[in-house]
Amino acid sequence: MIYPEPVWYAHVQPADVDEIFESHLLHGQPGAPPGSRPVARLLYNAPPGNNKETAHYPPAVQDLEKQEKANDKRRAALYAELRAAAEAAATPGVAEERDDAAV
């Protein structure tokens, strides 16, 4: 990975490191930022989005993946509730109304 650029290399061997350094990081294109000359034969091009196919994994792994997705949904809902509560607490008058209702 070349950070902060969106360039990922795959199947890199120790012998490839010098080429990546010289071509991509050191030289690049004149007047362009480093990274303008990546080593094309080593680039990793992943399709956009969730590109990890797990259908061929054992059932236990697939079950874990389903559980992780369910947990992600629960976590997102909890975070939304927490954000709403924090915003309500930070808004003048809203916390006072809540205190009055509790009495």
N, C-alpha and C positions, 0 to 999 in steps of 0.2 A: 504494500500500500504506500502510495506517495501522498503524504498529508501536507497541506490541506486540500490538495487536488483530488478530484474524483477518479483517480487512476489506481487500478488494482492489477497486480501481476499474478499469473498462475504458473505452476510447474517450474518455478525458478530454481536453478541449480547454482551452487557456489560459483561456477565458471561464468554465470550470467551477470553476476553482481557488478563487475567492472563495466560491462556494456551498459547496463541500466544507469550506473552513476555517470559515466561519461556522456552518453547520448541524451539521457533524459534530464539529469540534474545539473550537470556541469555546462554543457554546451547549449542545448535547446536551439531555438530559432533566434537569429539576431534580432534584438529589440523586443523579443517576446519573453514573457516570464518563463522560468524553468518549468518543464513539463510540457513544452510545446513539441517535443520530439520523443514521445514514448517509444519503447521498443515493441513494435507491433506484434511480433511473433510470440510475445509473452503476455500480451494483454488478456485480462479476464473480462469477458463481456457477459454479464448476467442479464437475463430478461428482467424488466421492471416488476416490482411487486413481490409478493411472497412466492419465491421460486423454489422452495424446498418441498419436493414431492416425497411424501412419507408412506404412500400406499404399499410399497414393497417391504416396509418395516414389519417386525413382529407385532401381533395384536396388542401386546402390553405397551409398546411404544405408541401405537395409534390411540390407545385409551388415554395415555398420559397426555398426548397432544390435545385430545378433546377436553380433558380436565384443565389444561393450561388455558385454552381458549375460554372456557367457562369462568375461570379465575380472573382472566383479563377483563371480561365483561363486568364481573362483580366489583373488581378494583376500580374500573372506570366509573361505575355508578357511585361507589363510595367517595371517590375523589370529587365527583360533581356535588354530592351532598356536603362534603367538607368545605368546598369552595363557596357554595351558597351560604352556609352557616358563617363562614369567615366574612363574607361580604355583608351579610345582615348585621353581624356584630360590629363591623366597621362603619356602618351607616348610622349617623346620628338620628336618634328618635326611635329607630326600630328596636334597639336593645331596651330602651325605656318602656316601650309599649309591651314588650315581652315580660319585663319585670312587673308592670302593673297587672297584667293578666294572671301572673302567678300568685298574686296576693289574694 
